[in-house]
Amino acid sequence: MSSSFQINRRQTLTLAGAAALTPWAAQAVAPASTVAWADTERTARGQTVYFNAWAGSERINAYLQWAAAELQRDFGVKLQHVKITDAADVVKRVRAEKQAGRQDTQGTVDLVWINGENFAAMKRDGLLSKPFALALPNFQWVDTVGKPTTLVDFSVPTEGLESPWGMAQLTFFADSQRLPKPPQSMAELLALARMQPGRITYPRPPNFHGTTFIKQALIEHATDAKALAQPVTPTALEAQVAPLWRFLDALHPHLWRGGKQFPQNSAAVRQMMADGELLLALTFNPNEAANEIAAKRLPATVQSWQFAKGTIGNTHFVAIPYNAPSKAAAQVVANFLLSPAAQARKADIDVWGDPTVLDVTRLPVAERARFQGTMRPGQLSHSAPVLPEPHASWVDALEKEWIRRYGV
């Protein structure tokens, strides 16, 4: 993967970076204690980490199988992938365990792949272990300046309660032979839908990609973008979301099946685009199209793009519940996932293509070389500005109102 993508992101996250400069964040540059970490590794040896992580992608599952083999060989830690479909279910389970009085090491989850409203809920309800991320030896390489969402999750400070794992940004892709001039904003998308009725759609919220689509539309239409960074209130919801509903009311009649039905997920949208039924698809992994082309599931004529003025972006993380049985081993896993070797493999188009959280320019030369590579078909030619996520509390409010208005 080319390192140019990382540098572009460093240049574009200025707005979100301002929110990340909290007092605790200064600790991020403090090196981890070598002695303390050696003790953690000794304690971790022989432990099993039950890692609750989304299992909807064969390439992600295969990556975790590789990570498990590396962890067993180098650290004596067994990584067990507990396959889930929604991190919210994990939050409910940990909450139920706390309500049942399960303490310290009496839980069923050691590590969870999480971000956004699920992290906010776990932080609010005291469902997370003590802060650990800043003490991980490999955290020193995290690009907290150029990628400030590594410290702020949906406008909620992470405060070391979760460790960054990968970057994401709303990205569209389409076959350039069918769509030579892709839309550069929601307004242009609406114009395209009017010209090509039935050829555009998005996943049905509360599917993550569907919710992200409506959040992108919200940001582009809100009267006060700063209000979106604050916890939602009935007054703010009414004031900021009214233009969104007007936009969707105008868009939906021109969507696939007249906006009366919506695909269940982005994979379905991608397949319909590949079959020629739809003009474009969407993803939160900027390298997904390149990955699909490499796997020969999409033609090499597919191109990726982001809206000219920017699209929503964030970081995804791993976190340790308050009652995780194997906390030391969970930290070892989180640290391994931040290693240049693990991050470079994850960023490889042929493996996963998930952009790194590291500042590649600061890595030792040998480690930096892991990230070098030529542009691949389907990769972004350039990255657009990253727009910060609304506060996590907006997600549930938006989804409920969308379902009330448009759910069938």
VEXGU-707697 format. One record per residue (C-alpha): residue number from 0; y, z, x. Coordinates in nm, 4 decimals, padded with zeros to 6 digits. Layout:
(NUM, (Y, Z, X)),
...
end
This chain:
(0, (00.0000, 00.0000, 00.0000)),
(1, (00.3431, -00.0886, 00.1332)),
(2, (00.5694, 00.2034, 00.2222)),
(3, (00.8711, 00.0157, 00.0845)),
(4, (00.7884, 00.1508, -00.2615)),
(5, (00.8319, 00.5071, -00.1330)),
(6, (01.1682, 00.4293, 00.0270)),
(7, (01.3015, 00.2681, -00.2904)),
(8, (01.2128, 00.5757, -00.4903)),
(9, (01.3994, 00.7926, -00.2377)),
(10, (01.7095, 00.5897, -00.3053)),
(11, (01.6880, 00.6013, -00.6838)),
(12, (01.6116, 00.9565, -00.7881)),
(13, (01.9625, 01.0944, -00.7424)),
(14, (02.0113, 01.2238, -01.0967)),
(15, (01.6838, 01.4101, -01.1124)),
(16, (01.7400, 01.5395, -00.7597)),
(17, (02.0425, 01.7365, -00.8686)),
(18, (01.8272, 01.9320, -01.1085)),
(19, (01.5713, 02.0051, -00.8387)),
(20, (01.8040, 02.1902, -00.6036)),
(21, (01.7157, 02.5386, -00.7256)),
(22, (01.7172, 02.8418, -00.4894)),
(23, (01.3386, 02.8756, -00.4831)),
(24, (01.3040, 02.5106, -00.3814)),
(25, (01.4458, 02.5913, -00.0390)),
(26, (01.1149, 02.7618, 00.0346)),
(27, (00.9454, 02.4211, 00.0198)),
(28, (01.0337, 02.3540, 00.3837)),
(29, (00.8880, 02.6834, 00.5049)),
(30, (00.5587, 02.6257, 00.6930)),
(31, (00.2445, 02.7911, 00.5610)),
(32, (00.1074, 03.0887, 00.7550)),
(33, (-00.1747, 02.9624, 00.9785)),
(34, (-00.3541, 03.2972, 00.9711)),
(35, (-00.3251, 03.3363, 00.5933)),
(36, (-00.4485, 02.9825, 00.5354)),
(37, (-00.7469, 03.0356, 00.7652)),
(38, (-00.8376, 03.3383, 00.5505)),
(39, (-00.8071, 03.1242, 00.2378)),
(40, (-01.0423, 02.8630, 00.3812)),
(41, (-01.2977, 03.1282, 00.4800)),
(42, (-01.2887, 03.2797, 00.1317)),
(43, (-01.3205, 02.9362, -00.0268)),
(44, (-01.6378, 02.8379, 00.1581)),
(45, (-01.9316, 02.8400, -00.0797)),
(46, (-01.7162, 02.8481, -00.3924)),
(47, (-01.7317, 02.5933, -00.6748)),
(48, (-01.4113, 02.4511, -00.8244)),
(49, (-01.4363, 02.3400, -01.1868)),
(50, (-01.1636, 02.0769, -01.1903)),
(51, (-01.0662, 01.9832, -01.5466)),
(52, (-00.9295, 01.6309, -01.5138)),
(53, (-00.8862, 01.3272, -01.7348)),
(54, (-01.1942, 01.1052, -01.7148)),
(55, (-01.0742, 00.7888, -01.8862)),
(56, (-01.0779, 00.5726, -01.5731)),
(57, (-01.3812, 00.4706, -01.3696)),
(58, (-01.1717, 00.4331, -01.0550)),
(59, (-01.0249, 00.7824, -01.0908)),
(60, (-01.3694, 00.9296, -01.1491)),
(61, (-01.4973, 00.7477, -00.8404)),
(62, (-01.2036, 00.8811, -00.6368)),
(63, (-01.2904, 01.2365, -00.7380)),
(64, (-01.6519, 01.1785, -00.6381)),
(65, (-01.5275, 01.0742, -00.2936)),
(66, (-01.3029, 01.3823, -00.2754)),
(67, (-01.5959, 01.6043, -00.3716)),
(68, (-01.8056, 01.4711, -00.0845)),
(69, (-01.5198, 01.5242, 00.1634)),
(70, (-01.4542, 01.8794, 00.0446)),
(71, (-01.8219, 01.9743, 00.0619)),
(72, (-01.8587, 01.8352, 00.4132)),
(73, (-01.5372, 01.9684, 00.5668)),
(74, (-01.4754, 02.2933, 00.3776)),
(75, (-01.8016, 02.3946, 00.2121)),
(76, (-01.6308, 02.3733, -00.1273)),
(77, (-01.8109, 02.2178, -00.4236)),
(78, (-01.5823, 02.0175, -00.6528)),
(79, (-01.7159, 01.9792, -01.0056)),
(80, (-01.5251, 01.7276, -01.2174)),
(81, (-01.5098, 01.8607, -01.5737)),
(82, (-01.4295, 01.5441, -01.7649)),
(83, (-01.1661, 01.5845, -02.0361)),
(84, (-00.9679, 01.3521, -02.2609)),
(85, (-00.6568, 01.5683, -02.3085)),
(86, (-00.5144, 01.8460, -02.0908)),
(87, (-00.3832, 02.0119, -02.4086)),
(88, (-00.7423, 02.1097, -02.4870)),
(89, (-00.7604, 02.2940, -02.1551)),
(90, (-00.4378, 02.4778, -02.2330)),
(91, (-00.5841, 02.5893, -02.5670)),
(92, (-00.9021, 02.7107, -02.3967)),
(93, (-00.7192, 02.9140, -02.1319)),
(94, (-00.4900, 03.0584, -02.3978)),
(95, (-00.7929, 03.1611, -02.6047)),
(96, (-00.9448, 03.3267, -02.2974)),
(97, (-00.6280, 03.5289, -02.2442)),
(98, (-00.6200, 03.6322, -02.6094)),
(99, (-00.9837, 03.7415, -02.5747)),
(100, (-00.8878, 03.9664, -02.2836)),
(101, (-01.0481, 03.7685, -02.0008)),
(102, (-00.8918, 03.8858, -01.6757)),
(103, (-00.8520, 03.7634, -01.3173)),
(104, (-01.1754, 03.5761, -01.2346)),
(105, (-01.3239, 03.5631, -01.5836)),
(106, (-01.2062, 03.2142, -01.6795)),
(107, (-01.3840, 02.8808, -01.7020)),
(108, (-01.1201, 02.6608, -01.5346)),
(109, (-01.0387, 02.6701, -01.1634)),
(110, (-00.8046, 02.3741, -01.1434)),
(111, (-00.6464, 02.1462, -01.4032)),
(112, (-00.4722, 01.8075, -01.3787)),
(113, (-00.1513, 01.8652, -01.5695)),
(114, (00.2176, 01.8005, -01.6214)),
(115, (00.4893, 01.7885, -01.8853)),
(116, (00.4589, 01.9856, -02.2056)),
(117, (00.1186, 02.1239, -02.1048)),
(118, (00.2600, 02.2752, -01.7868)),
(119, (00.5591, 02.4101, -01.9773)),
(120, (00.3262, 02.5793, -02.2264)),
(121, (00.1095, 02.7355, -01.9548)),
(122, (00.4140, 02.8581, -01.7647)),
(123, (00.5779, 02.9995, -02.0772)),
(124, (00.2635, 03.1800, -02.1924)),
(125, (00.1705, 03.3276, -01.8542)),
(126, (-00.1470, 03.1211, -01.8241)),
(127, (-00.1011, 03.0244, -01.4584)),
(128, (-00.1976, 03.1968, -01.1353)),
(129, (00.0705, 03.3202, -00.8966)),
(130, (00.2748, 03.0532, -00.7129)),
(131, (00.0666, 02.8772, -00.4478)),
(132, (00.1915, 02.5227, -00.3919)),
(133, (00.4604, 02.5923, -00.1318)),
(134, (00.2085, 02.7798, 00.0860)),
(135, (-00.0253, 02.4811, 00.1122)),
(136, (-00.0158, 02.3451, 00.4702)),
(137, (00.0133, 01.9851, 00.3519)),
(138, (00.3063, 02.0625, 00.1219)),
(139, (00.5289, 02.0144, 00.4273)),
(140, (00.4841, 01.6375, 00.3866)),
(141, (00.5835, 01.6237, 00.0176)),
(142, (00.8981, 01.4194, -00.0426)),
(143, (01.0906, 01.6847, -00.2346)),
(144, (01.4242, 01.5117, -00.1577)),
(145, (01.3454, 01.1516, -00.2443)),
(146, (01.1042, 01.2473, -00.5226)),
(147, (01.2628, 01.5575, -00.6787)),
(148, (01.0236, 01.5517, -00.9738)),
(149, (00.7736, 01.7024, -00.7286)),
(150, (00.9679, 02.0250, -00.7920)),
(151, (01.0800, 01.9754, -01.1527)),
(152, (00.8321, 01.8846, -01.4264)),
(153, (00.9926, 01.7415, -01.7424)),
(154, (01.3128, 01.9352, -01.6573)),
(155, (01.1098, 02.2579, -01.6071)),
(156, (01.1160, 02.3974, -01.2485)),
(157, (00.7620, 02.4190, -01.1113)),
(158, (00.8405, 02.7233, -00.8908)),
(159, (00.5236, 02.6667, -00.6905)),
(160, (00.2988, 02.7101, -00.9956)),
(161, (00.1589, 02.3570, -00.9656)),
(162, (00.1014, 02.1252, -00.6715)),
(163, (00.2123, 01.7609, -00.6846)),
(164, (-00.0636, 01.5018, -00.6773)),
(165, (00.0792, 01.1591, -00.7649)),
(166, (00.3836, 00.9687, -00.8870)),
(167, (00.4221, 00.7715, -01.2063)),
(168, (00.6816, 00.5425, -01.3636)),
(169, (00.6785, 00.3388, -01.6813)),
(170, (00.5958, -00.0179, -01.5833)),
(171, (00.5323, -00.3333, -01.7845)),
(172, (00.3129, -00.6264, -01.6886)),
(173, (00.2468, -00.9721, -01.8288)),
(174, (00.1082, -01.3114, -01.7320)),
(175, (00.4030, -01.5011, -01.5841)),
(176, (00.2632, -01.8251, -01.7260)),
(177, (00.3030, -01.6892, -02.0784)),
(178, (00.6143, -01.4759, -02.0194)),
(179, (00.8191, -01.6219, -01.7321)),
(180, (01.1305, -01.4191, -01.8191)),
(181, (01.0294, -01.0582, -01.8990)),
(182, (01.2635, -00.8294, -02.0967)),
(183, (01.4840, -00.5983, -01.8898)),
(184, (01.5694, -00.3407, -02.1564)),
(185, (01.4636, -00.2200, -02.4993)),
(186, (01.7315, -00.4426, -02.6496)),
(187, (01.5797, -00.7476, -02.4788)),
(188, (01.2341, -00.6337, -02.5884)),
(189, (01.3545, -00.6293, -02.9489)),
(190, (01.4990, -00.9800, -02.9084)),
(191, (01.1664, -01.1017, -02.7664)),
(192, (00.9733, -00.9423, -03.0530)),
(193, (01.1936, -01.1246, -03.3020)),
(194, (01.1273, -01.4556, -03.1268)),
(195, (00.7552, -01.3897, -03.0843)),
(196, (00.6501, -01.1823, -03.3900)),
(197, (00.3147, -01.0091, -03.3687)),
(198, (00.2896, -01.0487, -02.9888)),
(199, (00.4177, -00.7053, -02.8832)),
(200, (00.3074, -00.3494, -02.9575)),
(201, (00.2650, -00.0049, -02.8010)),
(202, (00.0008, 00.2690, -02.8314)),
(203, (00.0161, 00.5056, -03.1242)),
(204, (00.1700, 00.8450, -03.0401)),
(205, (00.0630, 01.1116, -02.9568)),
(206, (-00.1139, 00.8895, -02.7048)),
(207, (00.0708, 00.9545, -02.3794)),
(208, (00.1739, 00.5941, -02.3185)),
(209, (00.2927, 00.5560, -02.6762)),
(210, (00.5038, 00.8708, -02.6506)),
(211, (00.6429, 00.7469, -02.3187)),
(212, (00.7457, 00.4204, -02.4845)),
(213, (00.9458, 00.6027, -02.7522)),
(214, (01.0982, 00.8362, -02.4905)),
(215, (01.2161, 00.5302, -02.2976)),
(216, (01.3736, 00.3969, -02.6164)),
(217, (01.5266, 00.7409, -02.6797)),
(218, (01.6899, 00.7509, -02.3365)),
(219, (01.8334, 00.4026, -02.3801)),
(220, (01.9783, 00.4859, -02.7224)),
(221, (02.0744, 00.8560, -02.7018)),
(222, (02.4435, 00.9322, -02.7371)),
(223, (02.4266, 01.2088, -02.4737)),
(224, (02.1522, 01.1689, -02.2121)),
(225, (02.2346, 01.5100, -02.0611)),
(226, (02.1341, 01.6788, -02.3853)),
(227, (01.7797, 01.5508, -02.3357)),
(228, (01.7403, 01.7679, -02.0249)),
(229, (01.7868, 02.0825, -02.2342)),
(230, (01.5334, 02.2466, -02.4696)),
(231, (01.5312, 02.0651, -02.8009)),
(232, (01.7137, 02.2170, -03.1001)),
(233, (01.7278, 02.0885, -03.4593)),
(234, (02.0916, 01.9920, -03.4098)),
(235, (02.0265, 01.8066, -03.0835)),
(236, (01.7218, 01.6357, -03.2311)),
(237, (01.9168, 01.5038, -03.5274)),
(238, (02.2099, 01.3871, -03.3157)),
(239, (02.0201, 01.2235, -03.0312)),
(240, (01.7209, 01.0746, -03.2113)),
(241, (01.8932, 00.8989, -03.5034)),
(242, (01.9654, 00.5857, -03.2912)),
(243, (01.5995, 00.5822, -03.1798)),
(244, (01.4722, 00.5621, -03.5373)),
(245, (01.7188, 00.2836, -03.6154)),
(246, (01.5866, 00.0910, -03.3160)),
(247, (01.2221, 00.1428, -03.4125)),
(248, (01.2966, 00.0526, -03.7746)),
(249, (01.4322, -00.2779, -03.6455)),
(250, (01.1466, -00.3324, -03.3984)),
(251, (00.8369, -00.2413, -03.5990)),
(252, (00.8373, -00.5281, -03.8513)),
(253, (00.8092, -00.7721, -03.5582)),
(254, (00.5234, -00.5912, -03.3803)),
(255, (00.1514, -00.6654, -03.3875)),
(256, (00.0286, -00.6285, -03.7444)),
(257, (00.3850, -00.5744, -03.8612)),
(258, (00.4019, -00.2307, -03.7056)),
(259, (00.1617, -00.0982, -03.9707)),
(260, (-00.1099, -00.0348, -03.7140)),
(261, (-00.0962, 00.0611, -03.3477)),
(262, (-00.3603, 00.0472, -03.0718)),
(263, (-00.5097, 00.3817, -02.9767)),
(264, (-00.4339, 00.3598, -02.6047)),
(265, (-00.2879, 00.1500, -02.3240)),
(266, (-00.6307, 00.0150, -02.2271)),
(267, (-00.6531, -00.1534, -02.5681)),
(268, (-00.3051, -00.3010, -02.5233)),
(269, (-00.4003, -00.4257, -02.1762)),
(270, (-00.7119, -00.5944, -02.3104)),
(271, (-00.5195, -00.7634, -02.5915)),
(272, (-00.2688, -00.8872, -02.3350)),
(273, (-00.5529, -01.0170, -02.1152)),
(274, (-00.7016, -01.1962, -02.4174)),
(275, (-00.3679, -01.3633, -02.4955)),
(276, (-00.3204, -01.1767, -02.8226)),
(277, (-00.0205, -00.9861, -02.6847)),
(278, (00.2521, -01.0943, -02.4439)),
(279, (00.2797, -00.7778, -02.2395)),
(280, (00.1210, -00.4409, -02.1652)),
(281, (00.2495, -00.1108, -02.0308)),
(282, (00.1310, 00.1522, -01.7874)),
(283, (00.2516, 00.4653, -01.6102)),
(284, (00.0927, 00.3552, -01.2818)),
(285, (00.3153, 00.0935, -01.1130)),
(286, (00.0083, -00.0451, -00.9343)),
(287, (-00.2230, -00.0789, -01.2352)),
(288, (-00.1817, -00.4552, -01.2709)),
(289, (-00.2495, -00.5067, -00.9008)),
(290, (-00.5566, -00.2876, -00.9330)),
(291, (-00.6821, -00.4866, -01.2323)),
(292, (-00.6213, -00.8146, -01.0486)),
(293, (-00.8126, -00.6845, -00.7456)),
(294, (-01.0991, -00.5939, -00.9792)),
(295, (-01.0822, -00.9481, -01.1272)),
(296, (-01.0063, -00.8171, -01.4748)),
(297, (-00.6648, -00.9840, -01.4831)),
(298, (-00.5504, -01.3193, -01.3403)),
(299, (-00.3378, -01.3298, -01.0256)),
(300, (-00.0500, -01.4734, -01.2299)),
(301, (00.0155, -01.1318, -01.3885)),
(302, (00.3417, -00.9761, -01.2710)),
(303, (00.4754, -00.6190, -01.2999)),
(304, (00.8312, -00.5104, -01.3644)),
(305, (01.0482, -00.2191, -01.4706)),
(306, (01.3672, -00.2392, -01.6734)),
(307, (01.6729, -00.3256, -01.4667)),
(308, (01.8557, 00.0024, -01.5330)),
(309, (01.5415, 00.2106, -01.4837)),
(310, (01.2392, 00.3544, -01.6586)),
(311, (01.1021, 00.7034, -01.7097)),
(312, (00.9200, 00.8475, -01.4111)),
(313, (00.7570, 01.1763, -01.3232)),
(314, (00.5040, 01.3516, -01.1035)),
(315, (00.1598, 01.4658, -01.2055)),
(316, (00.0211, 01.7901, -01.0659)),
(317, (-00.2731, 02.0235, -01.0318)),
(318, (-00.2453, 02.3891, -01.1372)),
(319, (-00.4584, 02.7031, -01.1159)),
(320, (-00.5060, 02.9168, -01.4307)),
(321, (-00.4409, 03.2910, -01.4113)),
(322, (-00.8129, 03.3731, -01.4511)),
(323, (-00.9649, 03.1036, -01.2284)),
(324, (-01.2880, 03.2377, -01.0708)),
(325, (-01.2430, 03.0398, -00.7457)),
(326, (-00.8724, 03.0612, -00.6678)),
(327, (-00.9107, 03.0260, -00.2911)),
(328, (-01.1241, 02.7133, -00.3220)),
(329, (-00.8842, 02.5713, -00.5829)),
(330, (-00.6049, 02.6006, -00.3254)),
(331, (-00.8208, 02.4265, -00.0657)),
(332, (-00.8793, 02.1413, -00.3107)),
(333, (-00.5066, 02.1164, -00.3915)),
(334, (-00.4244, 02.1092, -00.0205)),
(335, (-00.6849, 01.8410, 00.0439)),
(336, (-00.5426, 01.6275, -00.2380)),
(337, (-00.2063, 01.6429, -00.0551)),
(338, (-00.3522, 01.5360, 00.2792)),
(339, (-00.2368, 01.1998, 00.4153)),
(340, (-00.5985, 01.0770, 00.4125)),
(341, (-00.6498, 01.1655, 00.0449)),
(342, (-00.3063, 01.0409, -00.0596)),
(343, (-00.3481, 00.7116, 00.1256)),
(344, (-00.6900, 00.6498, -00.0279)),
(345, (-00.5496, 00.7268, -00.3738)),
(346, (-00.2617, 00.4842, -00.3134)),
(347, (-00.4976, 00.2051, -00.2065)),
(348, (-00.4922, -00.0735, -00.4657)),
(349, (-00.8672, -00.1228, -00.4282)),
(350, (-00.9360, 00.2458, -00.4966)),
(351, (-00.6814, 00.3732, -00.7510)),
(352, (-00.3295, 00.2588, -00.6669)),
(353, (-00.1625, 00.5886, -00.7612)),
(354, (00.1662, 00.6187, -00.5652)),
(355, (00.1872, 00.8985, -00.3123)),
(356, (00.3986, 01.2138, -00.3417)),
(357, (00.4418, 01.2262, 00.0360)),
(358, (00.7370, 01.1138, 00.2453)),
(359, (00.5497, 00.8519, 00.4443)),
(360, (00.8402, 00.8102, 00.6871)),
(361, (00.7993, 01.1709, 00.8094)),
(362, (00.4263, 01.1536, 00.8752)),
(363, (00.2856, 01.1357, 01.2290)),
(364, (00.2432, 00.7737, 01.3402)),
(365, (-00.1349, 00.7756, 01.3015)),
(366, (-00.1125, 00.9133, 00.9474)),
(367, (00.1703, 00.6794, 00.8536)),
(368, (-00.0464, 00.3850, 00.9472)),
(369, (-00.2840, 00.4733, 00.6641)),
(370, (-00.0202, 00.3595, 00.4145)),
(371, (00.0616, 00.0228, 00.5707)),
(372, (-00.0432, -00.2847, 00.3815)),
(373, (00.0738, -00.6209, 00.2544)),
(374, (00.2004, -00.6874, -00.0956)),
(375, (-00.0774, -00.7642, -00.3382)),
(376, (-00.0672, -00.9860, -00.6484)),
(377, (00.0624, -00.7860, -00.9432)),
(378, (00.2541, -00.5309, -00.7376)),
(379, (00.6211, -00.4651, -00.8092)),
(380, (00.8537, -00.6798, -00.6042)),
(381, (01.1039, -00.3948, -00.6201)),
(382, (01.1273, -00.0565, -00.7915)),
(383, (01.3891, 00.0158, -01.0564)),
(384, (01.5733, 00.3495, -01.0763)),
(385, (01.3626, 00.6418, -01.1989)),
(386, (01.4971, 00.8006, -01.5163)),
(387, (01.4164, 01.1727, -01.5519)),
(388, (01.1929, 01.2860, -01.8363)),
(389, (01.3500, 01.4697, -02.1303)),
(390, (01.2776, 01.8422, -02.1413)),
(391, (00.9123, 01.9084, -02.2236)),
(392, (01.0048, 02.0570, -02.5618)),
(393, (01.1171, 01.7153, -02.6875)),
(394, (00.7643, 01.5741, -02.6764)),
(395, (00.6174, 01.7618, -02.9708)),
(396, (00.9312, 01.7151, -03.1805)),
(397, (00.9353, 01.3402, -03.1188)),
(398, (00.5647, 01.2960, -03.1858)),
(399, (00.5710, 01.4897, -03.5119)),
(400, (00.8686, 01.2961, -03.6444)),
(401, (00.7207, 00.9616, -03.5343)),
(402, (00.3955, 01.0402, -03.7173)),
(403, (00.5893, 01.1472, -04.0274)),
(404, (00.7866, 00.8234, -04.0288)),
(405, (00.5370, 00.5674, -03.9049)),
(406, (00.1914, 00.7241, -03.8936)),
(407, (-00.0728, 00.5679, -04.1152)),
end
